[in-house]
Amino acid sequence: MVKQAKDRGIKVILLTPSPDQSVHYADPKNELKKHIAQIRKIAAENHVGLADSYQAFGFLYKDKEQLSKYMSQVNHPN
């Protein structure tokens, strides 16, 4: 899809998912982190923009109580 959009002159910005309170951040098998790594890689390989919302919330991940204050739902920021 990225290539098709770029071929048509469409500017592409990929977006990582927002945090998900149901996912354990420190777990090395965290599926969300694998998905985020994939999005970052696609953005880099295709030289397109990246809005990294997962990283933007990074300062909160170790404190679930603080993270929850920024979330309207389990995986949607306020």
mmCIF file of the N, C-alpha and C atoms, coordinates in Angstrom:
data_MODEL
# 
_entry.id   MODEL 
# 
loop_
_atom_site.group_PDB 
_atom_site.id 
_atom_site.type_symbol 
_atom_site.label_atom_id 
_atom_site.label_alt_id 
_atom_site.label_comp_id 
_atom_site.label_asym_id 
_atom_site.label_entity_id 
_atom_site.label_seq_id 
_atom_site.pdbx_PDB_ins_code 
_atom_site.Cartn_x 
_atom_site.Cartn_y 
_atom_site.Cartn_z 
_atom_site.occupancy 
_atom_site.B_iso_or_equiv 
_atom_site.pdbx_formal_charge 
_atom_site.auth_seq_id 
_atom_site.auth_comp_id 
_atom_site.auth_asym_id 
_atom_site.auth_atom_id 
_atom_site.pdbx_PDB_model_num 
ATOM 1   N N  . MET A 1 1  ? 0.817   -1.194  0.000  1.00 0.00 ? 1  MET A N  1 
ATOM 2   C CA . MET A 1 1  ? 0.000   0.000   0.000  1.00 0.00 ? 1  MET A CA 1 
ATOM 3   C C  . MET A 1 1  ? 0.859   1.256   0.000  1.00 0.00 ? 1  MET A C  1 
ATOM 4   N N  . VAL A 1 2  ? 1.951   1.212   0.751  1.00 0.00 ? 2  VAL A N  1 
ATOM 5   C CA . VAL A 1 2  ? 2.835   2.372   0.808  1.00 0.00 ? 2  VAL A CA 1 
ATOM 6   C C  . VAL A 1 2  ? 3.390   2.667   -0.585 1.00 0.00 ? 2  VAL A C  1 
ATOM 7   N N  . LYS A 1 3  ? 3.870   1.649   -1.252 1.00 0.00 ? 3  LYS A N  1 
ATOM 8   C CA . LYS A 1 3  ? 4.424   1.833   -2.601 1.00 0.00 ? 3  LYS A CA 1 
ATOM 9   C C  . LYS A 1 3  ? 3.361   2.348   -3.569 1.00 0.00 ? 3  LYS A C  1 
ATOM 10  N N  . GLN A 1 4  ? 2.166   1.791   -3.507 1.00 0.00 ? 4  GLN A N  1 
ATOM 11  C CA . GLN A 1 4  ? 1.094   2.239   -4.404 1.00 0.00 ? 4  GLN A CA 1 
ATOM 12  C C  . GLN A 1 4  ? 0.765   3.705   -4.158 1.00 0.00 ? 4  GLN A C  1 
ATOM 13  N N  . ALA A 1 5  ? 0.707   4.110   -2.914 1.00 0.00 ? 5  ALA A N  1 
ATOM 14  C CA . ALA A 1 5  ? 0.409   5.508   -2.599 1.00 0.00 ? 5  ALA A CA 1 
ATOM 15  C C  . ALA A 1 5  ? 1.527   6.416   -3.097 1.00 0.00 ? 5  ALA A C  1 
ATOM 16  N N  . LYS A 1 6  ? 2.770   6.033   -2.821 1.00 0.00 ? 6  LYS A N  1 
ATOM 17  C CA . LYS A 1 6  ? 3.902   6.855   -3.262 1.00 0.00 ? 6  LYS A CA 1 
ATOM 18  C C  . LYS A 1 6  ? 3.956   6.960   -4.782 1.00 0.00 ? 6  LYS A C  1 
ATOM 19  N N  . ASP A 1 7  ? 3.658   5.854   -5.483 1.00 0.00 ? 7  ASP A N  1 
ATOM 20  C CA . ASP A 1 7  ? 3.646   5.862   -6.950 1.00 0.00 ? 7  ASP A CA 1 
ATOM 21  C C  . ASP A 1 7  ? 2.621   6.843   -7.508 1.00 0.00 ? 7  ASP A C  1 
ATOM 22  N N  . ARG A 1 8  ? 1.602   7.114   -6.730 1.00 0.00 ? 8  ARG A N  1 
ATOM 23  C CA . ARG A 1 8  ? 0.542   8.048   -7.164 1.00 0.00 ? 8  ARG A CA 1 
ATOM 24  C C  . ARG A 1 8  ? 0.784   9.461   -6.635 1.00 0.00 ? 8  ARG A C  1 
ATOM 25  N N  . GLY A 1 9  ? 1.938   9.663   -5.988 1.00 0.00 ? 9  GLY A N  1 
ATOM 26  C CA . GLY A 1 9  ? 2.265   10.993  -5.489 1.00 0.00 ? 9  GLY A CA 1 
ATOM 27  C C  . GLY A 1 9  ? 1.588   11.347  -4.176 1.00 0.00 ? 9  GLY A C  1 
ATOM 28  N N  . ILE A 1 10 ? 1.072   10.346  -3.498 1.00 0.00 ? 10 ILE A N  1 
ATOM 29  C CA . ILE A 1 10 ? 0.394   10.585  -2.221 1.00 0.00 ? 10 ILE A CA 1 
ATOM 30  C C  . ILE A 1 10 ? 1.432   10.542  -1.105 1.00 0.00 ? 10 ILE A C  1 
ATOM 31  N N  . LYS A 1 11 ? 1.421   11.543  -0.241 1.00 0.00 ? 11 LYS A N  1 
ATOM 32  C CA . LYS A 1 11 ? 2.339   11.559  0.894  1.00 0.00 ? 11 LYS A CA 1 
ATOM 33  C C  . LYS A 1 11 ? 1.833   10.566  1.940  1.00 0.00 ? 11 LYS A C  1 
ATOM 34  N N  . VAL A 1 12 ? 2.745   9.793   2.478  1.00 0.00 ? 12 VAL A N  1 
ATOM 35  C CA . VAL A 1 12 ? 2.390   8.732   3.416  1.00 0.00 ? 12 VAL A CA 1 
ATOM 36  C C  . VAL A 1 12 ? 3.003   9.026   4.782  1.00 0.00 ? 12 VAL A C  1 
ATOM 37  N N  . ILE A 1 13 ? 2.197   8.906   5.800  1.00 0.00 ? 13 ILE A N  1 
ATOM 38  C CA . ILE A 1 13 ? 2.670   8.971   7.177  1.00 0.00 ? 13 ILE A CA 1 
ATOM 39  C C  . ILE A 1 13 ? 2.096   7.752   7.887  1.00 0.00 ? 13 ILE A C  1 
ATOM 40  N N  . LEU A 1 14 ? 2.980   6.913   8.399  1.00 0.00 ? 14 LEU A N  1 
ATOM 41  C CA . LEU A 1 14 ? 2.547   5.735   9.143  1.00 0.00 ? 14 LEU A CA 1 
ATOM 42  C C  . LEU A 1 14 ? 2.429   6.094   10.621 1.00 0.00 ? 14 LEU A C  1 
ATOM 43  N N  . LEU A 1 15 ? 1.576   5.404   11.318 1.00 0.00 ? 15 LEU A N  1 
ATOM 44  C CA . LEU A 1 15 ? 1.275   5.688   12.713 1.00 0.00 ? 15 LEU A CA 1 
ATOM 45  C C  . LEU A 1 15 ? 1.401   4.412   13.535 1.00 0.00 ? 15 LEU A C  1 
ATOM 46  N N  . THR A 1 16 ? 2.199   4.477   14.595 1.00 0.00 ? 16 THR A N  1 
ATOM 47  C CA . THR A 1 16 ? 2.263   3.328   15.501 1.00 0.00 ? 16 THR A CA 1 
ATOM 48  C C  . THR A 1 16 ? 1.032   3.350   16.392 1.00 0.00 ? 16 THR A C  1 
ATOM 49  N N  . PRO A 1 17 ? 0.662   2.195   16.919 1.00 0.00 ? 17 PRO A N  1 
ATOM 50  C CA . PRO A 1 17 ? -0.501  2.155   17.809 1.00 0.00 ? 17 PRO A CA 1 
ATOM 51  C C  . PRO A 1 17 ? -0.258  2.944   19.084 1.00 0.00 ? 17 PRO A C  1 
ATOM 52  N N  . SER A 1 18 ? -1.336  3.391   19.671 1.00 0.00 ? 18 SER A N  1 
ATOM 53  C CA . SER A 1 18 ? -1.237  4.003   20.993 1.00 0.00 ? 18 SER A CA 1 
ATOM 54  C C  . SER A 1 18 ? -1.009  2.892   22.019 1.00 0.00 ? 18 SER A C  1 
ATOM 55  N N  . PRO A 1 19 ? -0.620  3.248   23.241 1.00 0.00 ? 19 PRO A N  1 
ATOM 56  C CA . PRO A 1 19 ? -0.403  2.219   24.252 1.00 0.00 ? 19 PRO A CA 1 
ATOM 57  C C  . PRO A 1 19 ? -1.664  1.400   24.494 1.00 0.00 ? 19 PRO A C  1 
ATOM 58  N N  . ASP A 1 20 ? -1.476  0.209   24.961 1.00 0.00 ? 20 ASP A N  1 
ATOM 59  C CA . ASP A 1 20 ? -2.586  -0.682  25.300 1.00 0.00 ? 20 ASP A CA 1 
ATOM 60  C C  . ASP A 1 20 ? -2.335  -1.178  26.720 1.00 0.00 ? 20 ASP A C  1 
ATOM 61  N N  . GLN A 1 21 ? -3.208  -0.783  27.631 1.00 0.00 ? 21 GLN A N  1 
ATOM 62  C CA . GLN A 1 21 ? -3.013  -1.122  29.041 1.00 0.00 ? 21 GLN A CA 1 
ATOM 63  C C  . GLN A 1 21 ? -3.139  -2.614  29.326 1.00 0.00 ? 21 GLN A C  1 
ATOM 64  N N  . SER A 1 22 ? -3.663  -3.365  28.385 1.00 0.00 ? 22 SER A N  1 
ATOM 65  C CA . SER A 1 22 ? -3.801  -4.810  28.592 1.00 0.00 ? 22 SER A CA 1 
ATOM 66  C C  . SER A 1 22 ? -2.533  -5.566  28.202 1.00 0.00 ? 22 SER A C  1 
ATOM 67  N N  . VAL A 1 23 ? -1.545  -4.857  27.651 1.00 0.00 ? 23 VAL A N  1 
ATOM 68  C CA . VAL A 1 23 ? -0.289  -5.461  27.222 1.00 0.00 ? 23 VAL A CA 1 
ATOM 69  C C  . VAL A 1 23 ? 0.794   -5.110  28.233 1.00 0.00 ? 23 VAL A C  1 
ATOM 70  N N  . HIS A 1 24 ? 1.531   -6.103  28.666 1.00 0.00 ? 24 HIS A N  1 
ATOM 71  C CA . HIS A 1 24 ? 2.614   -5.863  29.619 1.00 0.00 ? 24 HIS A CA 1 
ATOM 72  C C  . HIS A 1 24 ? 3.811   -5.295  28.873 1.00 0.00 ? 24 HIS A C  1 
ATOM 73  N N  . TYR A 1 25 ? 4.146   -4.054  29.157 1.00 0.00 ? 25 TYR A N  1 
ATOM 74  C CA . TYR A 1 25 ? 5.188   -3.341  28.420 1.00 0.00 ? 25 TYR A CA 1 
ATOM 75  C C  . TYR A 1 25 ? 6.544   -4.039  28.468 1.00 0.00 ? 25 TYR A C  1 
ATOM 76  N N  . ALA A 1 26 ? 6.925   -4.575  29.625 1.00 0.00 ? 26 ALA A N  1 
ATOM 77  C CA . ALA A 1 26 ? 8.265   -5.158  29.791 1.00 0.00 ? 26 ALA A CA 1 
ATOM 78  C C  . ALA A 1 26 ? 8.381   -6.590  29.270 1.00 0.00 ? 26 ALA A C  1 
ATOM 79  N N  . ASP A 1 27 ? 7.282   -7.187  28.890 1.00 0.00 ? 27 ASP A N  1 
ATOM 80  C CA . ASP A 1 27 ? 7.301   -8.573  28.405 1.00 0.00 ? 27 ASP A CA 1 
ATOM 81  C C  . ASP A 1 27 ? 8.031   -8.645  27.063 1.00 0.00 ? 27 ASP A C  1 
ATOM 82  N N  . PRO A 1 28 ? 9.100   -9.444  26.971 1.00 0.00 ? 28 PRO A N  1 
ATOM 83  C CA . PRO A 1 28 ? 9.831   -9.532  25.701 1.00 0.00 ? 28 PRO A CA 1 
ATOM 84  C C  . PRO A 1 28 ? 8.999   -10.132 24.565 1.00 0.00 ? 28 PRO A C  1 
ATOM 85  N N  . LYS A 1 29 ? 7.902   -10.806 24.897 1.00 0.00 ? 29 LYS A N  1 
ATOM 86  C CA . LYS A 1 29 ? 7.026   -11.379 23.868 1.00 0.00 ? 29 LYS A CA 1 
ATOM 87  C C  . LYS A 1 29 ? 5.826   -10.467 23.580 1.00 0.00 ? 29 LYS A C  1 
ATOM 88  N N  . ASN A 1 30 ? 5.920   -9.242  23.980 1.00 0.00 ? 30 ASN A N  1 
ATOM 89  C CA . ASN A 1 30 ? 4.878   -8.250  23.773 1.00 0.00 ? 30 ASN A CA 1 
ATOM 90  C C  . ASN A 1 30 ? 4.567   -8.126  22.278 1.00 0.00 ? 30 ASN A C  1 
ATOM 91  N N  . GLU A 1 31 ? 3.420   -8.611  21.854 1.00 0.00 ? 31 GLU A N  1 
ATOM 92  C CA . GLU A 1 31 ? 3.040   -8.607  20.432 1.00 0.00 ? 31 GLU A CA 1 
ATOM 93  C C  . GLU A 1 31 ? 2.912   -7.192  19.878 1.00 0.00 ? 31 GLU A C  1 
ATOM 94  N N  . LEU A 1 32 ? 2.508   -6.269  20.714 1.00 0.00 ? 32 LEU A N  1 
ATOM 95  C CA . LEU A 1 32 ? 2.350   -4.894  20.256 1.00 0.00 ? 32 LEU A CA 1 
ATOM 96  C C  . LEU A 1 32 ? 3.702   -4.313  19.840 1.00 0.00 ? 32 LEU A C  1 
ATOM 97  N N  . LYS A 1 33 ? 4.758   -4.612  20.601 1.00 0.00 ? 33 LYS A N  1 
ATOM 98  C CA . LYS A 1 33 ? 6.089   -4.116  20.257 1.00 0.00 ? 33 LYS A CA 1 
ATOM 99  C C  . LYS A 1 33 ? 6.561   -4.680  18.921 1.00 0.00 ? 33 LYS A C  1 
ATOM 100 N N  . LYS A 1 34 ? 6.218   -5.935  18.636 1.00 0.00 ? 34 LYS A N  1 
ATOM 101 C CA . LYS A 1 34 ? 6.594   -6.522  17.348 1.00 0.00 ? 34 LYS A CA 1 
ATOM 102 C C  . LYS A 1 34 ? 5.910   -5.777  16.202 1.00 0.00 ? 34 LYS A C  1 
ATOM 103 N N  . HIS A 1 35 ? 4.656   -5.449  16.394 1.00 0.00 ? 35 HIS A N  1 
ATOM 104 C CA . HIS A 1 35 ? 3.896   -4.720  15.376 1.00 0.00 ? 35 HIS A CA 1 
ATOM 105 C C  . HIS A 1 35 ? 4.479   -3.324  15.181 1.00 0.00 ? 35 HIS A C  1 
ATOM 106 N N  . ILE A 1 36 ? 4.842   -2.679  16.284 1.00 0.00 ? 36 ILE A N  1 
ATOM 107 C CA . ILE A 1 36 ? 5.418   -1.339  16.228 1.00 0.00 ? 36 ILE A CA 1 
ATOM 108 C C  . ILE A 1 36 ? 6.759   -1.369  15.495 1.00 0.00 ? 36 ILE A C  1 
ATOM 109 N N  . ALA A 1 37 ? 7.572   -2.366  15.780 1.00 0.00 ? 37 ALA A N  1 
ATOM 110 C CA . ALA A 1 37 ? 8.868   -2.504  15.096 1.00 0.00 ? 37 ALA A CA 1 
ATOM 111 C C  . ALA A 1 37 ? 8.654   -2.660  13.593 1.00 0.00 ? 37 ALA A C  1 
ATOM 112 N N  . GLN A 1 38 ? 7.632   -3.396  13.220 1.00 0.00 ? 38 GLN A N  1 
ATOM 113 C CA . GLN A 1 38 ? 7.332   -3.600  11.806 1.00 0.00 ? 38 GLN A CA 1 
ATOM 114 C C  . GLN A 1 38 ? 6.951   -2.269  11.138 1.00 0.00 ? 38 GLN A C  1 
ATOM 115 N N  . ILE A 1 39 ? 6.135   -1.484  11.794 1.00 0.00 ? 39 ILE A N  1 
ATOM 116 C CA . ILE A 1 39 ? 5.713   -0.193  11.231 1.00 0.00 ? 39 ILE A CA 1 
ATOM 117 C C  . ILE A 1 39 ? 6.902   0.746   11.093 1.00 0.00 ? 39 ILE A C  1 
ATOM 118 N N  . ARG A 1 40 ? 7.753   0.787   12.120 1.00 0.00 ? 40 ARG A N  1 
ATOM 119 C CA . ARG A 1 40 ? 8.942   1.642   12.059 1.00 0.00 ? 40 ARG A CA 1 
ATOM 120 C C  . ARG A 1 40 ? 9.858   1.219   10.911 1.00 0.00 ? 40 ARG A C  1 
ATOM 121 N N  . LYS A 1 41 ? 10.005  -0.075  10.719 1.00 0.00 ? 41 LYS A N  1 
ATOM 122 C CA . LYS A 1 41 ? 10.854  -0.592  9.649  1.00 0.00 ? 41 LYS A CA 1 
ATOM 123 C C  . LYS A 1 41 ? 10.292  -0.228  8.276  1.00 0.00 ? 41 LYS A C  1 
ATOM 124 N N  . ILE A 1 42 ? 8.994   -0.386  8.099  1.00 0.00 ? 42 ILE A N  1 
ATOM 125 C CA . ILE A 1 42 ? 8.357   -0.045  6.822  1.00 0.00 ? 42 ILE A CA 1 
ATOM 126 C C  . ILE A 1 42 ? 8.543   1.439   6.523  1.00 0.00 ? 42 ILE A C  1 
ATOM 127 N N  . ALA A 1 43 ? 8.378   2.282   7.531  1.00 0.00 ? 43 ALA A N  1 
ATOM 128 C CA . ALA A 1 43 ? 8.555   3.722   7.341  1.00 0.00 ? 43 ALA A CA 1 
ATOM 129 C C  . ALA A 1 43 ? 9.984   4.040   6.915  1.00 0.00 ? 43 ALA A C  1 
ATOM 130 N N  . ALA A 1 44 ? 10.958  3.431   7.596  1.00 0.00 ? 44 ALA A N  1 
ATOM 131 C CA . ALA A 1 44 ? 12.367  3.693   7.278  1.00 0.00 ? 44 ALA A CA 1 
ATOM 132 C C  . ALA A 1 44 ? 12.726  3.188   5.880  1.00 0.00 ? 44 ALA A C  1 
ATOM 133 N N  . GLU A 1 45 ? 12.308  1.974   5.565  1.00 0.00 ? 45 GLU A N  1 
ATOM 134 C CA . GLU A 1 45 ? 12.638  1.386   4.260  1.00 0.00 ? 45 GLU A CA 1 
ATOM 135 C C  . GLU A 1 45 ? 12.014  2.145   3.098  1.00 0.00 ? 45 GLU A C  1 
ATOM 136 N N  . ASN A 1 46 ? 10.860  2.736   3.331  1.00 0.00 ? 46 ASN A N  1 
ATOM 137 C CA . ASN A 1 46 ? 10.142  3.420   2.263  1.00 0.00 ? 46 ASN A CA 1 
ATOM 138 C C  . ASN A 1 46 ? 10.297  4.938   2.305  1.00 0.00 ? 46 ASN A C  1 
ATOM 139 N N  . HIS A 1 47 ? 11.097  5.420   3.254  1.00 0.00 ? 47 HIS A N  1 
ATOM 140 C CA . HIS A 1 47 ? 11.372  6.853   3.375  1.00 0.00 ? 47 HIS A CA 1 
ATOM 141 C C  . HIS A 1 47 ? 10.073  7.660   3.456  1.00 0.00 ? 47 HIS A C  1 
ATOM 142 N N  . VAL A 1 48 ? 9.197   7.226   4.370  1.00 0.00 ? 48 VAL A N  1 
ATOM 143 C CA . VAL A 1 48 ? 7.941   7.943   4.594  1.00 0.00 ? 48 VAL A CA 1 
ATOM 144 C C  . VAL A 1 48 ? 7.897   8.398   6.050  1.00 0.00 ? 48 VAL A C  1 
ATOM 145 N N  . GLY A 1 49 ? 6.987   9.297   6.333  1.00 0.00 ? 49 GLY A N  1 
ATOM 146 C CA . GLY A 1 49 ? 6.853   9.841   7.674  1.00 0.00 ? 49 GLY A CA 1 
ATOM 147 C C  . GLY A 1 49 ? 6.363   8.805   8.671  1.00 0.00 ? 49 GLY A C  1 
ATOM 148 N N  . LEU A 1 50 ? 6.661   9.074   9.936  1.00 0.00 ? 50 LEU A N  1 
ATOM 149 C CA . LEU A 1 50 ? 6.227   8.190   11.016 1.00 0.00 ? 50 LEU A CA 1 
ATOM 150 C C  . LEU A 1 50 ? 5.768   9.032   12.192 1.00 0.00 ? 50 LEU A C  1 
ATOM 151 N N  . ALA A 1 51 ? 4.546   8.838   12.604 1.00 0.00 ? 51 ALA A N  1 
ATOM 152 C CA . ALA A 1 51 ? 4.030   9.430   13.838 1.00 0.00 ? 51 ALA A CA 1 
ATOM 153 C C  . ALA A 1 51 ? 4.056   8.315   14.877 1.00 0.00 ? 51 ALA A C  1 
ATOM 154 N N  . ASP A 1 52 ? 5.006   8.393   15.786 1.00 0.00 ? 52 ASP A N  1 
ATOM 155 C CA . ASP A 1 52 ? 5.251   7.303   16.730 1.00 0.00 ? 52 ASP A CA 1 
ATOM 156 C C  . ASP A 1 52 ? 4.557   7.582   18.059 1.00 0.00 ? 52 ASP A C  1 
ATOM 157 N N  . SER A 1 53 ? 3.258   7.366   18.087 1.00 0.00 ? 53 SER A N  1 
ATOM 158 C CA . SER A 1 53 ? 2.490   7.640   19.305 1.00 0.00 ? 53 SER A CA 1 
ATOM 159 C C  . SER A 1 53 ? 2.865   6.683   20.438 1.00 0.00 ? 53 SER A C  1 
ATOM 160 N N  . TYR A 1 54 ? 3.286   5.468   20.104 1.00 0.00 ? 54 TYR A N  1 
ATOM 161 C CA . TYR A 1 54 ? 3.711   4.532   21.148 1.00 0.00 ? 54 TYR A CA 1 
ATOM 162 C C  . TYR A 1 54 ? 4.913   5.097   21.888 1.00 0.00 ? 54 TYR A C  1 
ATOM 163 N N  . GLN A 1 55 ? 5.862   5.640   21.157 1.00 0.00 ? 55 GLN A N  1 
ATOM 164 C CA . GLN A 1 55 ? 7.048   6.221   21.781 1.00 0.00 ? 55 GLN A CA 1 
ATOM 165 C C  . GLN A 1 55 ? 6.694   7.478   22.572 1.00 0.00 ? 55 GLN A C  1 
ATOM 166 N N  . ALA A 1 56 ? 5.741   8.253   22.094 1.00 0.00 ? 56 ALA A N  1 
ATOM 167 C CA . ALA A 1 56 ? 5.360   9.489   22.774 1.00 0.00 ? 56 ALA A CA 1 
ATOM 168 C C  . ALA A 1 56 ? 4.857   9.231   24.190 1.00 0.00 ? 56 ALA A C  1 
ATOM 169 N N  . PHE A 1 57 ? 4.292   8.069   24.425 1.00 0.00 ? 57 PHE A N  1 
ATOM 170 C CA . PHE A 1 57 ? 3.789   7.720   25.751 1.00 0.00 ? 57 PHE A CA 1 
ATOM 171 C C  . PHE A 1 57 ? 4.819   6.938   26.573 1.00 0.00 ? 57 PHE A C  1 
ATOM 172 N N  . GLY A 1 58 ? 6.001   6.728   26.023 1.00 0.00 ? 58 GLY A N  1 
ATOM 173 C CA . GLY A 1 58 ? 7.008   5.871   26.639 1.00 0.00 ? 58 GLY A CA 1 
ATOM 174 C C  . GLY A 1 58 ? 7.349   6.204   28.076 1.00 0.00 ? 58 GLY A C  1 
ATOM 175 N N  . PHE A 1 59 ? 7.310   7.476   28.431 1.00 0.00 ? 59 PHE A N  1 
ATOM 176 C CA . PHE A 1 59 ? 7.674   7.865   29.788 1.00 0.00 ? 59 PHE A CA 1 
ATOM 177 C C  . PHE A 1 59 ? 6.673   7.364   30.825 1.00 0.00 ? 59 PHE A C  1 
ATOM 178 N N  . LEU A 1 60 ? 5.528   6.861   30.389 1.00 0.00 ? 60 LEU A N  1 
ATOM 179 C CA . LEU A 1 60 ? 4.482   6.404   31.305 1.00 0.00 ? 60 LEU A CA 1 
ATOM 180 C C  . LEU A 1 60 ? 4.379   4.887   31.441 1.00 0.00 ? 60 LEU A C  1 
ATOM 181 N N  . TYR A 1 61 ? 5.032   4.126   30.578 1.00 0.00 ? 61 TYR A N  1 
ATOM 182 C CA . TYR A 1 61 ? 4.772   2.693   30.514 1.00 0.00 ? 61 TYR A CA 1 
ATOM 183 C C  . TYR A 1 61 ? 5.104   1.917   31.780 1.00 0.00 ? 61 TYR A C  1 
ATOM 184 N N  . LYS A 1 62 ? 6.088   2.365   32.512 1.00 0.00 ? 62 LYS A N  1 
ATOM 185 C CA . LYS A 1 62 ? 6.467   1.621   33.711 1.00 0.00 ? 62 LYS A CA 1 
ATOM 186 C C  . LYS A 1 62 ? 5.515   1.886   34.873 1.00 0.00 ? 62 LYS A C  1 
ATOM 187 N N  . ASP A 1 63 ? 4.638   2.861   34.714 1.00 0.00 ? 63 ASP A N  1 
ATOM 188 C CA . ASP A 1 63 ? 3.696   3.217   35.781 1.00 0.00 ? 63 ASP A CA 1 
ATOM 189 C C  . ASP A 1 63 ? 2.272   3.146   35.224 1.00 0.00 ? 63 ASP A C  1 
ATOM 190 N N  . LYS A 1 64 ? 1.669   1.966   35.342 1.00 0.00 ? 64 LYS A N  1 
ATOM 191 C CA . LYS A 1 64 ? 0.317   1.749   34.770 1.00 0.00 ? 64 LYS A CA 1 
ATOM 192 C C  . LYS A 1 64 ? -0.701  2.733   35.337 1.00 0.00 ? 64 LYS A C  1 
ATOM 193 N N  . GLU A 1 65 ? -0.548  3.090   36.602 1.00 0.00 ? 65 GLU A N  1 
ATOM 194 C CA . GLU A 1 65 ? -1.504  4.019   37.209 1.00 0.00 ? 65 GLU A CA 1 
ATOM 195 C C  . GLU A 1 65 ? -1.434  5.379   36.528 1.00 0.00 ? 65 GLU A C  1 
ATOM 196 N N  . GLN A 1 66 ? -0.224  5.855   36.264 1.00 0.00 ? 66 GLN A N  1 
ATOM 197 C CA . GLN A 1 66 ? -0.069  7.129   35.567 1.00 0.00 ? 66 GLN A CA 1 
ATOM 198 C C  . GLN A 1 66 ? -0.545  7.033   34.120 1.00 0.00 ? 66 GLN A C  1 
ATOM 199 N N  . LEU A 1 67 ? -0.217  5.933   33.457 1.00 0.00 ? 67 LEU A N  1 
ATOM 200 C CA . LEU A 1 67 ? -0.656  5.741   32.077 1.00 0.00 ? 67 LEU A CA 1 
ATOM 201 C C  . LEU A 1 67 ? -2.171  5.795   31.987 1.00 0.00 ? 67 LEU A C  1 
ATOM 202 N N  . SER A 1 68 ? -2.844  5.158   32.920 1.00 0.00 ? 68 SER A N  1 
ATOM 203 C CA . SER A 1 68 ? -4.310  5.110   32.866 1.00 0.00 ? 68 SER A CA 1 
ATOM 204 C C  . SER A 1 68 ? -4.933  6.502   32.940 1.00 0.00 ? 68 SER A C  1 
ATOM 205 N N  . LYS A 1 69 ? -4.249  7.450   33.534 1.00 0.00 ? 69 LYS A N  1 
ATOM 206 C CA . LYS A 1 69 ? -4.761  8.820   33.619 1.00 0.00 ? 69 LYS A CA 1 
ATOM 207 C C  . LYS A 1 69 ? -4.806  9.497   32.244 1.00 0.00 ? 69 LYS A C  1 
ATOM 208 N N  . TYR A 1 70 ? -4.025  8.989   31.308 1.00 0.00 ? 70 TYR A N  1 
ATOM 209 C CA . TYR A 1 70 ? -3.965  9.563   29.957 1.00 0.00 ? 70 TYR A CA 1 
ATOM 210 C C  . TYR A 1 70 ? -4.851  8.812   28.956 1.00 0.00 ? 70 TYR A C  1 
ATOM 211 N N  . MET A 1 71 ? -5.510  7.762   29.419 1.00 0.00 ? 71 MET A N  1 
ATOM 212 C CA . MET A 1 71 ? -6.268  6.907   28.520 1.00 0.00 ? 71 MET A CA 1 
ATOM 213 C C  . MET A 1 71 ? -7.771  7.024   28.779 1.00 0.00 ? 71 MET A C  1 
ATOM 214 N N  . SER A 1 72 ? -8.546  7.165   27.713 1.00 0.00 ? 72 SER A N  1 
ATOM 215 C CA . SER A 1 72 ? -10.003 7.187   27.860 1.00 0.00 ? 72 SER A CA 1 
ATOM 216 C C  . SER A 1 72 ? -10.563 5.770   27.858 1.00 0.00 ? 72 SER A C  1 
ATOM 217 N N  . GLN A 1 73 ? -9.830  4.843   27.243 1.00 0.00 ? 73 GLN A N  1 
ATOM 218 C CA . GLN A 1 73 ? -10.170 3.417   27.219 1.00 0.00 ? 73 GLN A CA 1 
ATOM 219 C C  . GLN A 1 73 ? -8.862  2.646   27.335 1.00 0.00 ? 73 GLN A C  1 
ATOM 220 N N  . VAL A 1 74 ? -8.951  1.345   27.355 1.00 0.00 ? 74 VAL A N  1 
ATOM 221 C CA . VAL A 1 74 ? -7.762  0.527   27.554 1.00 0.00 ? 74 VAL A CA 1 
ATOM 222 C C  . VAL A 1 74 ? -6.668  0.792   26.516 1.00 0.00 ? 74 VAL A C  1 
ATOM 223 N N  . ASN A 1 75 ? -7.047  1.186   25.298 1.00 0.00 ? 75 ASN A N  1 
ATOM 224 C CA . ASN A 1 75 ? -6.043  1.437   24.257 1.00 0.00 ? 75 ASN A CA 1 
ATOM 225 C C  . ASN A 1 75 ? -6.296  2.709   23.474 1.00 0.00 ? 75 ASN A C  1 
ATOM 226 N N  . HIS A 1 76 ? -6.994  3.668   24.074 1.00 0.00 ? 76 HIS A N  1 
ATOM 227 C CA . HIS A 1 76 ? -7.266  4.943   23.404 1.00 0.00 ? 76 HIS A CA 1 
ATOM 228 C C  . HIS A 1 76 ? -6.904  6.102   24.320 1.00 0.00 ? 76 HIS A C  1 
ATOM 229 N N  . PRO A 1 77 ? -5.954  6.948   23.894 1.00 0.00 ? 77 PRO A N  1 
ATOM 230 C CA . PRO A 1 77 ? -5.608  8.105   24.710 1.00 0.00 ? 77 PRO A CA 1 
ATOM 231 C C  . PRO A 1 77 ? -6.768  9.089   24.813 1.00 0.00 ? 77 PRO A C  1 
ATOM 232 N N  . ASN A 1 78 ? -6.740  9.891   25.854 1.00 0.00 ? 78 ASN A N  1 
ATOM 233 C CA . ASN A 1 78 ? -7.747  10.966  26.016 1.00 0.00 ? 78 ASN A CA 1 
ATOM 234 C C  . ASN A 1 78 ? -7.597  11.983  24.903 1.00 0.00 ? 78 ASN A C  1 
# 
